[in-house]
Amino acid sequence: MNIASYLQSQFPDSEISFFGEDCRSKVLIISSQFEGLNTLDRHRLIMSSLKEKFQSGELHALSIDAKTPTEV
């Protein structure tokens, strides 16, 4: 399962755009799950869902842009 599909399974109500490969990856996630969370907490939520991907080496680094639908 690729990273975008994996993230979609973790954040099913979200819109996800994934760009790049390996160490130059960037993701934009727009989700109502981020309502009431600050930027750091949003990143922590996303990073915790990707913990296994980082540990396995499938993902090396990721630039994250996490927004709520009202912020877009």
PyMOL Python script that loads the backbone (N, CA, C, O; Angstrom):
from pymol import cmd

cmd.read_pdbstr("""\
ATOM      1  N   MET A   1       0.850  -1.177   0.000  1.00  0.00           N
ATOM      2  CA  MET A   1       0.000   0.000   0.000  1.00  0.00           C
ATOM      3  C   MET A   1       0.895   1.239   0.000  1.00  0.00           C
ATOM      4  O   MET A   1       1.808   1.351   0.819  1.00  0.00           O
ATOM      5  N   ASN A   2       0.632   2.164  -0.917  1.00  0.00           N
ATOM      6  CA  ASN A   2       1.456   3.367  -0.953  1.00  0.00           C
ATOM      7  C   ASN A   2       1.087   4.309   0.199  1.00  0.00           C
ATOM      8  O   ASN A   2       0.076   4.112   0.874  1.00  0.00           O
ATOM      9  N   ILE A   3       1.905   5.316   0.409  1.00  0.00           N
ATOM     10  CA  ILE A   3       1.735   6.207   1.556  1.00  0.00           C
ATOM     11  C   ILE A   3       0.409   6.958   1.485  1.00  0.00           C
ATOM     12  O   ILE A   3      -0.284   7.072   2.496  1.00  0.00           O
ATOM     13  N   ALA A   4       0.045   7.466   0.323  1.00  0.00           N
ATOM     14  CA  ALA A   4      -1.217   8.209   0.192  1.00  0.00           C
ATOM     15  C   ALA A   4      -2.415   7.323   0.534  1.00  0.00           C
ATOM     16  O   ALA A   4      -3.328   7.761   1.234  1.00  0.00           O
ATOM     17  N   SER A   5      -2.420   6.098   0.053  1.00  0.00           N
ATOM     18  CA  SER A   5      -3.512   5.165   0.361  1.00  0.00           C
ATOM     19  C   SER A   5      -3.534   4.822   1.839  1.00  0.00           C
ATOM     20  O   SER A   5      -4.598   4.729   2.451  1.00  0.00           O
ATOM     21  N   TYR A   6      -2.358   4.636   2.404  1.00  0.00           N
ATOM     22  CA  TYR A   6      -2.268   4.338   3.826  1.00  0.00           C
ATOM     23  C   TYR A   6      -2.833   5.496   4.649  1.00  0.00           C
ATOM     24  O   TYR A   6      -3.614   5.279   5.576  1.00  0.00           O
ATOM     25  N   LEU A   7      -2.439   6.723   4.312  1.00  0.00           N
ATOM     26  CA  LEU A   7      -2.957   7.888   5.030  1.00  0.00           C
ATOM     27  C   LEU A   7      -4.467   8.016   4.857  1.00  0.00           C
ATOM     28  O   LEU A   7      -5.167   8.398   5.795  1.00  0.00           O
ATOM     29  N   GLN A   8      -4.967   7.703   3.678  1.00  0.00           N
ATOM     30  CA  GLN A   8      -6.414   7.764   3.452  1.00  0.00           C
ATOM     31  C   GLN A   8      -7.137   6.773   4.354  1.00  0.00           C
ATOM     32  O   GLN A   8      -8.237   7.054   4.830  1.00  0.00           O
ATOM     33  N   SER A   9      -6.529   5.620   4.592  1.00  0.00           N
ATOM     34  CA  SER A   9      -7.146   4.636   5.488  1.00  0.00           C
ATOM     35  C   SER A   9      -7.101   5.099   6.944  1.00  0.00           C
ATOM     36  O   SER A   9      -7.973   4.735   7.733  1.00  0.00           O
ATOM     37  N   GLN A  10      -6.103   5.891   7.304  1.00  0.00           N
ATOM     38  CA  GLN A  10      -5.970   6.403   8.663  1.00  0.00           C
ATOM     39  C   GLN A  10      -6.838   7.639   8.909  1.00  0.00           C
ATOM     40  O   GLN A  10      -7.281   7.882  10.032  1.00  0.00           O
ATOM     41  N   PHE A  11      -7.075   8.412   7.857  1.00  0.00           N
ATOM     42  CA  PHE A  11      -7.874   9.638   7.930  1.00  0.00           C
ATOM     43  C   PHE A  11      -8.956   9.566   6.845  1.00  0.00           C
ATOM     44  O   PHE A  11      -8.878  10.278   5.844  1.00  0.00           O
ATOM     45  N   PRO A  12      -9.964   8.707   7.044  1.00  0.00           N
ATOM     46  CA  PRO A  12     -10.923   8.414   5.976  1.00  0.00           C
ATOM     47  C   PRO A  12     -11.780   9.595   5.512  1.00  0.00           C
ATOM     48  O   PRO A  12     -12.266   9.586   4.381  1.00  0.00           O
ATOM     49  N   ASP A  13     -11.972  10.589   6.344  1.00  0.00           N
ATOM     50  CA  ASP A  13     -12.816  11.723   5.954  1.00  0.00           C
ATOM     51  C   ASP A  13     -12.021  12.842   5.294  1.00  0.00           C
ATOM     52  O   ASP A  13     -12.541  13.940   5.095  1.00  0.00           O
ATOM     53  N   SER A  14     -10.783  12.576   4.958  1.00  0.00           N
ATOM     54  CA  SER A  14      -9.881  13.647   4.529  1.00  0.00           C
ATOM     55  C   SER A  14      -9.617  13.655   3.029  1.00  0.00           C
ATOM     56  O   SER A  14      -9.867  12.683   2.317  1.00  0.00           O
ATOM     57  N   GLU A  15      -9.100  14.798   2.581  1.00  0.00           N
ATOM     58  CA  GLU A  15      -8.566  14.926   1.229  1.00  0.00           C
ATOM     59  C   GLU A  15      -7.048  14.894   1.365  1.00  0.00           C
ATOM     60  O   GLU A  15      -6.477  15.651   2.150  1.00  0.00           O
ATOM     61  N   ILE A  16      -6.400  14.027   0.610  1.00  0.00           N
ATOM     62  CA  ILE A  16      -4.955  13.855   0.744  1.00  0.00           C
ATOM     63  C   ILE A  16      -4.274  14.032  -0.605  1.00  0.00           C
ATOM     64  O   ILE A  16      -4.676  13.443  -1.609  1.00  0.00           O
ATOM     65  N   SER A  17      -3.238  14.853  -0.602  1.00  0.00           N
ATOM     66  CA  SER A  17      -2.380  15.016  -1.777  1.00  0.00           C
ATOM     67  C   SER A  17      -0.967  14.684  -1.339  1.00  0.00           C
ATOM     68  O   SER A  17      -0.449  15.270  -0.388  1.00  0.00           O
ATOM     69  N   PHE A  18      -0.345  13.745  -2.032  1.00  0.00           N
ATOM     70  CA  PHE A  18       1.004  13.296  -1.682  1.00  0.00           C
ATOM     71  C   PHE A  18       1.914  13.573  -2.863  1.00  0.00           C
ATOM     72  O   PHE A  18       1.604  13.210  -3.998  1.00  0.00           O
ATOM     73  N   PHE A  19       3.037  14.216  -2.591  1.00  0.00           N
ATOM     74  CA  PHE A  19       3.974  14.604  -3.644  1.00  0.00           C
ATOM     75  C   PHE A  19       5.360  14.064  -3.328  1.00  0.00           C
ATOM     76  O   PHE A  19       5.775  14.042  -2.169  1.00  0.00           O
ATOM     77  N   GLY A  20       6.070  13.632  -4.352  1.00  0.00           N
ATOM     78  CA  GLY A  20       7.464  13.243  -4.195  1.00  0.00           C
ATOM     79  C   GLY A  20       7.645  11.792  -3.820  1.00  0.00           C
ATOM     80  O   GLY A  20       6.695  11.017  -3.709  1.00  0.00           O
ATOM     81  N   GLU A  21       8.923  11.458  -3.629  1.00  0.00           N
ATOM     82  CA  GLU A  21       9.319  10.106  -3.254  1.00  0.00           C
ATOM     83  C   GLU A  21      10.492  10.193  -2.297  1.00  0.00           C
ATOM     84  O   GLU A  21      11.196  11.202  -2.243  1.00  0.00           O
ATOM     85  N   ASP A  22      10.689   9.133  -1.551  1.00  0.00           N
ATOM     86  CA  ASP A  22      11.834   9.002  -0.652  1.00  0.00           C
ATOM     87  C   ASP A  22      11.977  10.204   0.274  1.00  0.00           C
ATOM     88  O   ASP A  22      11.037  10.536   0.997  1.00  0.00           O
ATOM     89  N   CYS A  23      13.123  10.858   0.268  1.00  0.00           N
ATOM     90  CA  CYS A  23      13.407  11.913   1.235  1.00  0.00           C
ATOM     91  C   CYS A  23      12.819  13.263   0.840  1.00  0.00           C
ATOM     92  O   CYS A  23      12.966  14.232   1.584  1.00  0.00           O
ATOM     93  N   ARG A  24      12.166  13.349  -0.298  1.00  0.00           N
ATOM     94  CA  ARG A  24      11.588  14.624  -0.737  1.00  0.00           C
ATOM     95  C   ARG A  24      10.067  14.550  -0.781  1.00  0.00           C
ATOM     96  O   ARG A  24       9.447  15.102  -1.690  1.00  0.00           O
ATOM     97  N   SER A  25       9.477  13.895   0.162  1.00  0.00           N
ATOM     98  CA  SER A  25       8.033  13.705   0.171  1.00  0.00           C
ATOM     99  C   SER A  25       7.331  14.836   0.903  1.00  0.00           C
ATOM    100  O   SER A  25       7.835  15.375   1.888  1.00  0.00           O
ATOM    101  N   LYS A  26       6.156  15.179   0.397  1.00  0.00           N
ATOM    102  CA  LYS A  26       5.334  16.208   1.014  1.00  0.00           C
ATOM    103  C   LYS A  26       3.888  15.746   0.962  1.00  0.00           C
ATOM    104  O   LYS A  26       3.451  15.150  -0.023  1.00  0.00           O
ATOM    105  N   VAL A  27       3.150  16.023   2.026  1.00  0.00           N
ATOM    106  CA  VAL A  27       1.748  15.644   2.059  1.00  0.00           C
ATOM    107  C   VAL A  27       0.900  16.834   2.508  1.00  0.00           C
ATOM    108  O   VAL A  27       1.280  17.592   3.401  1.00  0.00           O
ATOM    109  N   LEU A  28      -0.242  16.973   1.870  1.00  0.00           N
ATOM    110  CA  LEU A  28      -1.259  17.934   2.279  1.00  0.00           C
ATOM    111  C   LEU A  28      -2.471  17.119   2.689  1.00  0.00           C
ATOM    112  O   LEU A  28      -3.010  16.348   1.894  1.00  0.00           O
ATOM    113  N   ILE A  29      -2.894  17.290   3.927  1.00  0.00           N
ATOM    114  CA  ILE A  29      -4.073  16.587   4.421  1.00  0.00           C
ATOM    115  C   ILE A  29      -5.078  17.630   4.893  1.00  0.00           C
ATOM    116  O   ILE A  29      -4.770  18.478   5.731  1.00  0.00           O
ATOM    117  N   ILE A  30      -6.269  17.551   4.347  1.00  0.00           N
ATOM    118  CA  ILE A  30      -7.359  18.422   4.760  1.00  0.00           C
ATOM    119  C   ILE A  30      -8.381  17.528   5.447  1.00  0.00           C
ATOM    120  O   ILE A  30      -8.978  16.653   4.820  1.00  0.00           O
ATOM    121  N   SER A  31      -8.577  17.757   6.745  1.00  0.00           N
ATOM    122  CA  SER A  31      -9.431  16.864   7.515  1.00  0.00           C
ATOM    123  C   SER A  31     -10.131  17.602   8.652  1.00  0.00           C
ATOM    124  O   SER A  31      -9.550  18.476   9.295  1.00  0.00           O
ATOM    125  N   SER A  32     -11.373  17.237   8.884  1.00  0.00           N
ATOM    126  CA  SER A  32     -12.105  17.799  10.020  1.00  0.00           C
ATOM    127  C   SER A  32     -11.563  17.260  11.343  1.00  0.00           C
ATOM    128  O   SER A  32     -11.855  17.820  12.400  1.00  0.00           O
ATOM    129  N   GLN A  33     -10.778  16.179  11.300  1.00  0.00           N
ATOM    130  CA  GLN A  33     -10.150  15.640  12.511  1.00  0.00           C
ATOM    131  C   GLN A  33      -9.183  16.640  13.140  1.00  0.00           C
ATOM    132  O   GLN A  33      -8.840  16.510  14.316  1.00  0.00           O
ATOM    133  N   PHE A  34      -8.745  17.623  12.381  1.00  0.00           N
ATOM    134  CA  PHE A  34      -7.786  18.600  12.882  1.00  0.00           C
ATOM    135  C   PHE A  34      -8.451  19.780  13.587  1.00  0.00           C
ATOM    136  O   PHE A  34      -7.762  20.640  14.138  1.00  0.00           O
ATOM    137  N   GLU A  35      -9.785  19.828  13.575  1.00  0.00           N
ATOM    138  CA  GLU A  35     -10.501  20.916  14.251  1.00  0.00           C
ATOM    139  C   GLU A  35     -10.096  20.948  15.724  1.00  0.00           C
ATOM    140  O   GLU A  35     -10.121  19.923  16.405  1.00  0.00           O
ATOM    141  N   GLY A  36      -9.728  22.121  16.204  1.00  0.00           N
ATOM    142  CA  GLY A  36      -9.367  22.292  17.605  1.00  0.00           C
ATOM    143  C   GLY A  36      -7.939  21.904  17.944  1.00  0.00           C
ATOM    144  O   GLY A  36      -7.521  22.056  19.092  1.00  0.00           O
ATOM    145  N   LEU A  37      -7.180  21.407  16.972  1.00  0.00           N
ATOM    146  CA  LEU A  37      -5.790  21.024  17.216  1.00  0.00           C
ATOM    147  C   LEU A  37      -4.856  22.091  16.660  1.00  0.00           C
ATOM    148  O   LEU A  37      -5.103  22.651  15.592  1.00  0.00           O
ATOM    149  N   ASN A  38      -3.784  22.367  17.391  1.00  0.00           N
ATOM    150  CA  ASN A  38      -2.784  23.295  16.856  1.00  0.00           C
ATOM    151  C   ASN A  38      -1.890  22.542  15.862  1.00  0.00           C
ATOM    152  O   ASN A  38      -2.004  21.326  15.708  1.00  0.00           O
ATOM    153  N   THR A  39      -1.018  23.267  15.207  1.00  0.00           N
ATOM    154  CA  THR A  39      -0.171  22.678  14.162  1.00  0.00           C
ATOM    155  C   THR A  39       0.663  21.515  14.688  1.00  0.00           C
ATOM    156  O   THR A  39       0.756  20.473  14.039  1.00  0.00           O
ATOM    157  N   LEU A  40       1.265  21.687  15.849  1.00  0.00           N
ATOM    158  CA  LEU A  40       2.107  20.630  16.412  1.00  0.00           C
ATOM    159  C   LEU A  40       1.299  19.365  16.688  1.00  0.00           C
ATOM    160  O   LEU A  40       1.750  18.262  16.379  1.00  0.00           O
ATOM    161  N   ASP A  41       0.120  19.515  17.260  1.00  0.00           N
ATOM    162  CA  ASP A  41      -0.710  18.346  17.548  1.00  0.00           C
ATOM    163  C   ASP A  41      -1.193  17.659  16.272  1.00  0.00           C
ATOM    164  O   ASP A  41      -1.336  16.436  16.244  1.00  0.00           O
ATOM    165  N   ARG A  42      -1.442  18.422  15.233  1.00  0.00           N
ATOM    166  CA  ARG A  42      -1.821  17.838  13.943  1.00  0.00           C
ATOM    167  C   ARG A  42      -0.672  17.003  13.392  1.00  0.00           C
ATOM    168  O   ARG A  42      -0.873  15.885  12.918  1.00  0.00           O
ATOM    169  N   HIS A  43       0.529  17.558  13.459  1.00  0.00           N
ATOM    170  CA  HIS A  43       1.706  16.836  12.966  1.00  0.00           C
ATOM    171  C   HIS A  43       1.953  15.581  13.790  1.00  0.00           C
ATOM    172  O   HIS A  43       2.293  14.533  13.240  1.00  0.00           O
ATOM    173  N   ARG A  44       1.786  15.678  15.086  1.00  0.00           N
ATOM    174  CA  ARG A  44       1.973  14.497  15.946  1.00  0.00           C
ATOM    175  C   ARG A  44       0.985  13.397  15.585  1.00  0.00           C
ATOM    176  O   ARG A  44       1.348  12.221  15.540  1.00  0.00           O
ATOM    177  N   LEU A  45      -0.251  13.774  15.331  1.00  0.00           N
ATOM    178  CA  LEU A  45      -1.274  12.801  14.959  1.00  0.00           C
ATOM    179  C   LEU A  45      -0.898  12.089  13.659  1.00  0.00           C
ATOM    180  O   LEU A  45      -1.009  10.867  13.558  1.00  0.00           O
ATOM    181  N   ILE A  46      -0.463  12.844  12.690  1.00  0.00           N
ATOM    182  CA  ILE A  46      -0.064  12.266  11.401  1.00  0.00           C
ATOM    183  C   ILE A  46       1.185  11.404  11.560  1.00  0.00           C
ATOM    184  O   ILE A  46       1.236  10.281  11.059  1.00  0.00           O
ATOM    185  N   MET A  47       2.184  11.927  12.251  1.00  0.00           N
ATOM    186  CA  MET A  47       3.434  11.180  12.426  1.00  0.00           C
ATOM    187  C   MET A  47       3.211   9.886  13.205  1.00  0.00           C
ATOM    188  O   MET A  47       3.833   8.868  12.900  1.00  0.00           O
ATOM    189  N   SER A  48       2.336   9.911  14.202  1.00  0.00           N
ATOM    190  CA  SER A  48       2.086   8.681  14.959  1.00  0.00           C
ATOM    191  C   SER A  48       1.430   7.622  14.076  1.00  0.00           C
ATOM    192  O   SER A  48       1.666   6.429  14.263  1.00  0.00           O
ATOM    193  N   SER A  49       0.614   8.047  13.123  1.00  0.00           N
ATOM    194  CA  SER A  49      -0.008   7.074  12.221  1.00  0.00           C
ATOM    195  C   SER A  49       1.002   6.492  11.235  1.00  0.00           C
ATOM    196  O   SER A  49       0.775   5.422  10.669  1.00  0.00           O
ATOM    197  N   LEU A  50       2.111   7.192  11.030  1.00  0.00           N
ATOM    198  CA  LEU A  50       3.140   6.748  10.078  1.00  0.00           C
ATOM    199  C   LEU A  50       4.358   6.116  10.753  1.00  0.00           C
ATOM    200  O   LEU A  50       5.355   5.832  10.089  1.00  0.00           O
ATOM    201  N   LYS A  51       4.285   5.898  12.041  1.00  0.00           N
ATOM    202  CA  LYS A  51       5.430   5.386  12.801  1.00  0.00           C
ATOM    203  C   LYS A  51       6.038   4.129  12.169  1.00  0.00           C
ATOM    204  O   LYS A  51       7.256   4.041  12.009  1.00  0.00           O
ATOM    205  N   GLU A  52       5.203   3.171  11.815  1.00  0.00           N
ATOM    206  CA  GLU A  52       5.711   1.924  11.223  1.00  0.00           C
ATOM    207  C   GLU A  52       6.381   2.164   9.875  1.00  0.00           C
ATOM    208  O   GLU A  52       7.359   1.497   9.538  1.00  0.00           O
ATOM    209  N   LYS A  53       5.861   3.107   9.108  1.00  0.00           N
ATOM    210  CA  LYS A  53       6.438   3.417   7.791  1.00  0.00           C
ATOM    211  C   LYS A  53       7.846   4.002   7.939  1.00  0.00           C
ATOM    212  O   LYS A  53       8.733   3.710   7.137  1.00  0.00           O
ATOM    213  N   PHE A  54       8.042   4.823   8.963  1.00  0.00           N
ATOM    214  CA  PHE A  54       9.371   5.379   9.219  1.00  0.00           C
ATOM    215  C   PHE A  54      10.309   4.306   9.758  1.00  0.00           C
ATOM    216  O   PHE A  54      11.466   4.233   9.343  1.00  0.00           O
ATOM    217  N   GLN A  55       9.828   3.477  10.671  1.00  0.00           N
ATOM    218  CA  GLN A  55      10.667   2.432  11.260  1.00  0.00           C
ATOM    219  C   GLN A  55      11.111   1.406  10.227  1.00  0.00           C
ATOM    220  O   GLN A  55      12.221   0.880  10.314  1.00  0.00           O
ATOM    221  N   SER A  56      10.266   1.120   9.264  1.00  0.00           N
ATOM    222  CA  SER A  56      10.613   0.127   8.238  1.00  0.00           C
ATOM    223  C   SER A  56      11.524   0.711   7.161  1.00  0.00           C
ATOM    224  O   SER A  56      12.102  -0.031   6.366  1.00  0.00           O
ATOM    225  N   GLY A  57      11.653   2.042   7.132  1.00  0.00           N
ATOM    226  CA  GLY A  57      12.468   2.686   6.116  1.00  0.00           C
ATOM    227  C   GLY A  57      11.709   2.999   4.837  1.00  0.00           C
ATOM    228  O   GLY A  57      12.269   3.557   3.893  1.00  0.00           O
ATOM    229  N   GLU A  58      10.430   2.638   4.811  1.00  0.00           N
ATOM    230  CA  GLU A  58       9.612   2.933   3.629  1.00  0.00           C
ATOM    231  C   GLU A  58       9.471   4.442   3.422  1.00  0.00           C
ATOM    232  O   GLU A  58       9.321   4.918   2.296  1.00  0.00           O
ATOM    233  N   LEU A  59       9.522   5.175   4.521  1.00  0.00           N
ATOM    234  CA  LEU A  59       9.429   6.628   4.481  1.00  0.00           C
ATOM    235  C   LEU A  59      10.585   7.178   5.290  1.00  0.00           C
ATOM    236  O   LEU A  59      10.816   6.755   6.423  1.00  0.00           O
ATOM    237  N   HIS A  60      11.308   8.118   4.710  1.00  0.00           N
ATOM    238  CA  HIS A  60      12.498   8.657   5.374  1.00  0.00           C
ATOM    239  C   HIS A  60      12.229  10.008   6.024  1.00  0.00           C
ATOM    240  O   HIS A  60      12.591  10.225   7.180  1.00  0.00           O
ATOM    241  N   ALA A  61      11.602  10.910   5.293  1.00  0.00           N
ATOM    242  CA  ALA A  61      11.290  12.248   5.799  1.00  0.00           C
ATOM    243  C   ALA A  61      10.016  12.719   5.118  1.00  0.00           C
ATOM    244  O   ALA A  61       9.689  12.286   4.013  1.00  0.00           O
ATOM    245  N   LEU A  62       9.305  13.609   5.789  1.00  0.00           N
ATOM    246  CA  LEU A  62       8.027  14.054   5.252  1.00  0.00           C
ATOM    247  C   LEU A  62       7.750  15.486   5.668  1.00  0.00           C
ATOM    248  O   LEU A  62       7.855  15.837   6.843  1.00  0.00           O
ATOM    249  N   SER A  63       7.401  16.298   4.707  1.00  0.00           N
ATOM    250  CA  SER A  63       6.944  17.659   4.967  1.00  0.00           C
ATOM    251  C   SER A  63       5.421  17.601   5.030  1.00  0.00           C
ATOM    252  O   SER A  63       4.777  17.074   4.122  1.00  0.00           O
ATOM    253  N   ILE A  64       4.846  18.144   6.103  1.00  0.00           N
ATOM    254  CA  ILE A  64       3.412  18.016   6.340  1.00  0.00           C
ATOM    255  C   ILE A  64       2.727  19.374   6.312  1.00  0.00           C
ATOM    256  O   ILE A  64       3.191  20.337   6.922  1.00  0.00           O
ATOM    257  N   ASP A  65       1.621  19.427   5.596  1.00  0.00           N
ATOM    258  CA  ASP A  65       0.725  20.577   5.628  1.00  0.00           C
ATOM    259  C   ASP A  65      -0.638  20.013   6.014  1.00  0.00           C
ATOM    260  O   ASP A  65      -1.259  19.300   5.227  1.00  0.00           O
ATOM    261  N   ALA A  66      -1.104  20.325   7.215  1.00  0.00           N
ATOM    262  CA  ALA A  66      -2.352  19.778   7.734  1.00  0.00           C
ATOM    263  C   ALA A  66      -3.331  20.918   7.996  1.00  0.00           C
ATOM    264  O   ALA A  66      -3.045  21.832   8.768  1.00  0.00           O
ATOM    265  N   LYS A  67      -4.480  20.851   7.348  1.00  0.00           N
ATOM    266  CA  LYS A  67      -5.466  21.921   7.452  1.00  0.00           C
ATOM    267  C   LYS A  67      -6.859  21.354   7.696  1.00  0.00           C
ATOM    268  O   LYS A  67      -7.139  20.196   7.388  1.00  0.00           O
ATOM    269  N   THR A  68      -7.719  22.192   8.252  1.00  0.00           N
ATOM    270  CA  THR A  68      -9.126  21.846   8.362  1.00  0.00           C
ATOM    271  C   THR A  68      -9.824  22.330   7.093  1.00  0.00           C
ATOM    272  O   THR A  68      -9.281  23.169   6.376  1.00  0.00           O
ATOM    273  N   PRO A  69     -11.009  21.818   6.808  1.00  0.00           N
ATOM    274  CA  PRO A  69     -11.724  22.283   5.609  1.00  0.00           C
ATOM    275  C   PRO A  69     -11.981  23.796   5.606  1.00  0.00           C
ATOM    276  O   PRO A  69     -12.001  24.408   4.538  1.00  0.00           O
ATOM    277  N   THR A  70     -12.174  24.397   6.758  1.00  0.00           N
ATOM    278  CA  THR A  70     -12.429  25.843   6.809  1.00  0.00           C
ATOM    279  C   THR A  70     -11.171  26.669   6.592  1.00  0.00           C
ATOM    280  O   THR A  70     -11.261  27.865   6.317  1.00  0.00           O
ATOM    281  N   GLU A  71     -10.006  26.058   6.711  1.00  0.00           N
ATOM    282  CA  GLU A  71      -8.738  26.773   6.523  1.00  0.00           C
ATOM    283  C   GLU A  71      -8.278  26.796   5.065  1.00  0.00           C
ATOM    284  O   GLU A  71      -7.322  27.489   4.719  1.00  0.00           O
ATOM    285  N   VAL A  72      -8.949  26.052   4.238  1.00  0.00           N
ATOM    286  CA  VAL A  72      -8.536  25.964   2.835  1.00  0.00           C
ATOM    287  C   VAL A  72      -9.142  27.095   2.030  1.00  0.00           C
ATOM    288  O   VAL A  72      -8.909  27.189   0.825  1.00  0.00           O
TER     289      VAL A  72
END
""", "prot")
cmd.dss("prot")
cmd.show_as("cartoon", "prot")
cmd.util.cbc("prot")
cmd.orient("prot")
